[in-house]
């Protein structure tokens, strides 16, 4: 499942400009469709939304971007809290486990 800019911004309760800022700042941790060529729509995958849920969770007035990136690079955004948050906001849960999920919920 994919999400547009407005829908994704609503999930986080942020304005579209903040979402675009995150998409640019964390582009190395997001799919290419989050930073498209001019004239193309910006699309977020489930994995992108999980990434941004993690970013949003740790975002503050003066965020420690290095620590956020380190957490993303360690796969922390695939933890159950973020997967469940995605489910709660979208009503969608993939039938397949995320590749980084260590074990199915029991």
N, CA, C and O of each residue as an XYZ file, in Angstrom:
424
protein
N       0.844     -1.169      0.000
C       0.000      0.000      0.000
C       0.894      1.239      0.000
O       1.966      1.247      0.606
N       0.446      2.261     -0.675
C       1.192      3.520     -0.726
C       0.297      4.662     -0.263
O      -0.927      4.544     -0.222
N       0.941      5.768      0.083
C       0.241      6.914      0.637
C       0.739      8.183     -0.041
O       1.922      8.303     -0.356
N      -0.172      9.130     -0.264
C       0.194     10.422     -0.809
C       0.686     11.356      0.289
O       0.708     10.992      1.465
N       1.074     12.550     -0.104
C       1.638     13.519      0.836
C       0.631     13.917      1.911
O       0.945     13.860      3.100
N      -0.570     14.318      1.512
C      -1.557     14.789      2.489
C      -1.934     13.682      3.465
O      -2.016     13.918      4.670
N      -2.162     12.486      2.956
C      -2.524     11.354      3.809
C      -1.399     11.031      4.795
O      -1.653     10.761      5.969
N      -0.168     11.061      4.316
C       0.974     10.763      5.177
C       1.140     11.844      6.240
O       1.395     11.529      7.402
N       1.000     13.102      5.863
C       1.107     14.200      6.832
C       0.035     14.071      7.912
O       0.295     14.353      9.082
N      -1.169     13.648      7.525
C      -2.251     13.455      8.505
C      -1.902     12.367      9.521
O      -2.226     12.497     10.701
N      -1.251     11.307      9.076
C      -0.858     10.227      9.988
C      -0.002     10.779     11.124
O      -0.142     10.362     12.274
N       0.885     11.719     10.795
C       1.814     12.274     11.783
C       1.293     13.524     12.475
O       1.864     13.970     13.470
N       0.215     14.089     11.955
C      -0.294     15.328     12.524
C       0.638     16.499     12.285
O       0.754     17.395     13.121
N       1.309     16.486     11.126
C       2.222     17.577     10.770
C       1.766     18.195      9.456
O       0.980     17.603      8.716
N       2.271     19.394      9.176
C       1.924     20.005      7.899
C       2.767     19.393      6.780
O       3.787     18.746      7.020
N       2.314     19.618      5.574
C       2.955     19.018      4.401
C       4.405     19.467      4.277
O       5.262     18.678      3.878
N       4.692     20.721      4.611
C       6.073     21.208      4.504
C       7.002     20.446      5.443
O       8.136     20.141      5.073
N       6.534     20.133      6.663
C       7.362     19.360      7.596
C       7.646     17.980      7.017
O       8.770     17.485      7.099
N       6.626     17.366      6.435
C       6.806     16.045      5.831
C       7.826     16.102      4.696
O       8.680     15.222      4.584
N       7.743     17.124      3.864
C       8.703     17.273      2.765
C      10.118     17.498      3.301
O      11.090     17.000      2.733
N      10.226     18.250      4.396
C      11.534     18.468      5.019
C      12.119     17.148      5.487
O      13.292     16.865      5.241
N      11.303     16.328      6.167
C      11.775     15.013      6.612
C      12.153     14.138      5.422
O      13.168     13.443      5.452
N      11.326     14.178      4.369
C      11.610     13.349      3.189
C      12.963     13.718      2.593
O      13.702     12.847      2.135
N      13.286     15.005      2.598
C      14.586     15.430      2.081
C      15.703     15.072      3.063
O      16.727     14.514      2.670
N      15.500     15.392      4.334
C      16.549     15.196      5.338
C      16.893     13.719      5.546
O      18.044     13.384      5.827
N      15.900     12.838      5.408
C      16.124     11.411      5.646
C      16.009     10.609      4.347
O      15.672      9.425      4.370
N      16.287     11.253      3.233
C      16.132     10.622      1.913
C      16.954      9.342      1.754
O      16.562      8.448      1.004
N      18.069      9.246      2.441
C      18.889      8.036      2.336
C      18.226      6.830      3.001
O      18.621      5.690      2.756
N      17.221      7.079      3.838
C      16.517      6.006      4.533
C      15.118      5.764      3.967
O      14.365      4.947      4.497
N      14.775      6.467      2.902
C      13.444      6.368      2.302
C      13.540      5.897      0.859
O      14.608      5.943      0.249
N      12.419      5.445      0.326
C      12.402      5.019     -1.076
C      12.528      6.235     -1.993
O      12.244      7.362     -1.589
N      12.951      5.995     -3.210
C      13.152      7.075     -4.188
C      11.852      7.825     -4.477
O      11.889      9.000     -4.844
N      10.716      7.168     -4.320
C       9.429      7.796     -4.636
C       9.056      8.915     -3.661
O       8.107      9.657     -3.913
N       9.787      9.045     -2.551
C       9.507     10.130     -1.606
C      10.182     11.432     -2.019
O       9.882     12.489     -1.465
N      11.085     11.363     -2.980
C      11.794     12.545     -3.479
C      11.829     12.473     -5.003
O      12.892     12.319     -5.604
N      10.637     12.587     -5.628
C      10.544     12.378     -7.077
C      11.065     13.565     -7.888
O      11.313     14.651     -7.364
N      11.217     13.315     -9.167
C      11.581     14.395    -10.081
C      10.426     15.387    -10.140
O       9.279     15.042     -9.855
N      10.744     16.610    -10.510
C       9.743     17.665    -10.607
C       8.587     17.212    -11.495
O       8.794     16.650    -12.570
N       7.376     17.465    -11.027
C       6.180     17.116    -11.783
C       5.625     15.733    -11.484
O       4.524     15.392    -11.917
N       6.385     14.942    -10.744
C       5.936     13.593    -10.385
C       5.382     13.622     -8.955
O       5.855     14.398     -8.126
N       4.386     12.781     -8.664
C       3.824     12.775     -7.305
C       4.782     12.155     -6.293
O       5.539     11.238     -6.613
N       4.735     12.663     -5.084
C       5.529     12.124     -3.981
C       4.710     10.992     -3.359
O       3.583     11.215     -2.917
N       5.261      9.793     -3.322
C       4.562      8.608     -2.832
C       5.364      7.982     -1.694
O       6.585      7.855     -1.774
N       4.656      7.593     -0.635
C       5.278      6.953      0.522
C       4.794      5.514      0.633
O       3.592      5.253      0.587
N       5.725      4.587      0.779
C       5.395      3.178      0.975
C       5.147      2.930      2.467
O       5.384      3.808      3.297
N       4.671      1.732      2.795
C       4.515      1.373      4.210
C       5.847      1.497      4.952
O       5.896      1.994      6.077
N       6.906      1.047      4.318
C       8.228      1.116      4.946
C       8.648      2.570      5.172
O       9.257      2.890      6.193
N       8.322      3.446      4.219
C       8.609      4.872      4.390
C       7.840      5.436      5.581
O       8.386      6.201      6.376
N       6.574      5.053      5.700
C       5.759      5.546      6.811
C       6.337      5.059      8.141
O       6.380      5.818      9.109
N       6.777      3.810      8.198
C       7.420      3.312      9.423
C       8.675      4.125      9.746
O       8.919      4.469     10.902
N       9.461      4.425      8.722
C      10.662      5.241      8.909
C      10.298      6.599      9.487
O      10.928      7.072     10.433
N       9.281      7.218      8.914
C       8.889      8.551      9.361
C       8.179      8.529     10.712
O       8.233      9.514     11.449
N       7.517      7.428     11.046
C       6.967      7.291     12.400
C       8.096      7.344     13.424
O       7.972      7.978     14.471
N       9.186      6.676     13.109
C      10.359      6.691     13.989
C      10.933      8.110     14.078
O      11.232      8.594     15.169
N      11.082      8.767     12.935
C      11.591     10.145     12.912
C      10.688     11.040     13.755
O      11.168     11.800     14.595
N       9.383     10.945     13.527
C       8.418     11.771     14.250
C       8.494     11.521     15.759
O       8.389     12.458     16.552
N       8.672     10.288     16.144
C       8.744      9.919     17.558
C       9.898     10.639     18.265
O       9.765     11.041     19.421
N      11.003     10.798     17.583
C      12.189     11.398     18.201
C      12.422     12.855     17.796
O      13.416     13.459     18.200
N      11.508     13.422     16.999
C      11.678     14.795     16.535
C      11.367     15.768     17.665
O      10.400     15.581     18.403
N      12.173     16.789     17.796
C      11.978     17.842     18.789
C      12.518     19.131     18.206
O      12.984     19.150     17.067
N      12.460     20.226     18.985
C      12.910     21.526     18.476
C      14.339     21.480     17.951
O      14.639     22.074     16.916
N      15.215     20.784     18.652
C      16.599     20.610     18.208
C      16.906     19.114     18.213
O      17.542     18.612     19.139
N      16.454     18.405     17.179
C      16.597     16.941     17.166
C      18.046     16.493     17.007
O      18.867     17.183     16.402
N      18.333     15.341     17.558
C      19.639     14.707     17.375
C      19.525     13.840     16.116
O      19.264     12.640     16.192
N      19.727     14.473     14.968
C      19.548     13.800     13.682
C      20.469     12.596     13.565
O      20.071     11.565     13.023
N      21.683     12.709     14.060
C      22.620     11.587     14.007
C      22.096     10.369     14.745
O      22.235      9.242     14.270
N      21.488     10.595     15.914
C      20.923      9.481     16.687
C      19.717      8.883     15.966
O      19.528      7.667     15.977
N      18.905      9.727     15.343
C      17.748      9.231     14.588
C      18.225      8.364     13.429
O      17.704      7.268     13.218
N      19.205      8.844     12.683
C      19.740      8.077     11.549
C      20.342      6.761     12.033
O      20.152      5.723     11.398
N      21.059      6.795     13.144
C      21.647      5.561     13.685
C      20.554      4.551     14.023
O      20.704      3.360     13.754
N      19.462      5.020     14.609
C      18.341      4.135     14.918
C      17.717      3.554     13.667
O      17.387      2.369     13.623
N      17.555      4.387     12.647
C      17.006      3.913     11.373
C      17.931      2.879     10.746
O      17.478      1.842     10.262
N      19.224      3.164     10.757
C      20.191      2.232     10.168
C      20.247      0.906     10.923
O      20.671     -0.109     10.371
N      19.819      0.919     12.186
C      19.778     -0.304     12.993
C      18.445     -1.038     12.860
O      18.260     -2.112     13.434
N      17.512     -0.451     12.095
C      16.211     -1.094     11.893
C      15.224     -0.882     13.021
O      14.230     -1.602     13.117
N      15.482      0.096     13.877
C      14.595      0.332     15.018
C      13.172      0.709     14.600
O      12.228      0.503     15.363
N      13.013      1.258     13.397
C      11.685      1.662     12.934
C      10.790      0.471     12.593
O       9.610      0.659     12.297
N      11.329     -0.753     12.630
C      10.520     -1.949     12.396
C      10.031     -2.570     13.701
O       9.420     -3.638     13.688
N      10.296     -1.905     14.829
C       9.831     -2.411     16.118
C       8.307     -2.376     16.159
O       7.670     -1.588     15.460
N       7.743     -3.235     16.982
C       6.289     -3.418     17.045
C       5.531     -2.118     17.283
O       4.449     -1.934     16.725
N       6.068     -1.214     18.096
C       5.354      0.025     18.392
C       5.059      0.820     17.116
O       3.988      1.415     16.998
N       5.983      0.836     16.176
C       5.784      1.595     14.942
C       4.853      0.850     13.990
O       4.029      1.469     13.317
N       4.979     -0.463     13.931
C       4.084     -1.269     13.093
C       2.649     -1.132     13.601
O       1.723     -0.973     12.805
N       2.462     -1.193     14.907
C       1.123     -1.054     15.485
C       0.574      0.357     15.277
O      -0.624      0.529     15.050
N       1.433      1.353     15.351
C       0.999      2.726     15.098
C       0.539      2.879     13.658
O      -0.475      3.525     13.395
N       1.275      2.290     12.723
C       0.853      2.317     11.319
C      -0.524      1.679     11.194
O      -1.407      2.226     10.533
N      -0.707      0.537     11.822
C      -2.001     -0.153     11.792
C      -3.103      0.750     12.355
O      -4.168      0.874     11.751
N      -2.854      1.375     13.498
C      -3.866      2.212     14.144
C      -4.247      3.425     13.314
O      -5.404      3.844     13.333
N      -3.304      3.992     12.592
C      -3.581      5.193     11.805
C      -4.167      4.891     10.439
O      -4.887      5.717      9.878
N      -3.872      3.736      9.904
C      -4.311      3.451      8.538
C      -5.345      2.346      8.464
O      -6.029      2.203      7.450
N      -5.468      1.558      9.529
C      -6.378      0.425      9.494
C      -5.875     -0.669      8.586
O      -6.615     -1.586      8.229
N      -4.622     -0.572      8.216
C      -4.056     -1.533      7.274
C      -2.892     -2.249      7.922
O      -2.044     -1.630      8.564
N      -2.859     -3.534      7.752
C      -1.683     -4.306      8.181
C      -1.398     -5.306      7.089
O      -2.271     -6.075      6.687
N      -0.205     -5.291      6.625
C       0.186     -6.213      5.571
C       0.113     -7.642      6.084
O       0.463     -7.910      7.234
N      -0.338     -8.557      5.242
C      -0.382     -9.969      5.614
C       1.014    -10.547      5.710
O       1.225    -11.559      6.379
N       1.959     -9.920      5.053
C       3.332    -10.416      5.124
C       4.069     -9.668      6.227
O       3.804     -8.492      6.479
N       4.977    -10.345      6.866
C       5.806     -9.700      7.871
C       6.822     -8.810      7.177
O       7.245     -9.084      6.054
N       7.203     -7.745      7.858
C       8.282     -6.915      7.344
C       9.548     -7.759      7.335
O       9.745     -8.589      8.223
N      10.396     -7.559      6.356
C      11.632     -8.331      6.248
C      12.475     -8.260      7.516
O      13.201     -9.202      7.834
N      12.382     -7.146      8.242
C      13.225     -6.952      9.413
C      12.566     -7.421     10.699
O      13.177     -7.347     11.765
N      11.325     -7.904     10.620
C      10.600     -8.349     11.806
C      11.223     -9.643     12.306
O      11.230    -10.634     11.575
N      11.746     -9.668     13.527
C      12.456    -10.855     14.000
C      11.556    -12.058     14.238
O      12.014    -13.195     14.123
N      10.302    -11.838     14.563
C       9.404    -12.965     14.818
C       7.966    -12.482     14.710
O       7.691    -11.311     14.971
N       7.053    -13.350     14.334
C       5.650    -12.937     14.271
C       5.122    -12.647     15.670
O       5.614    -13.185     16.662
N       4.101    -11.779     15.727
C       3.466    -11.509     17.017
C       2.843    -12.787     17.537
O       2.264    -13.563     16.777
N       2.964    -13.002     18.839
C       2.526    -14.254     19.360
C       1.353    -14.209     20.210
O       0.907    -15.245     20.703
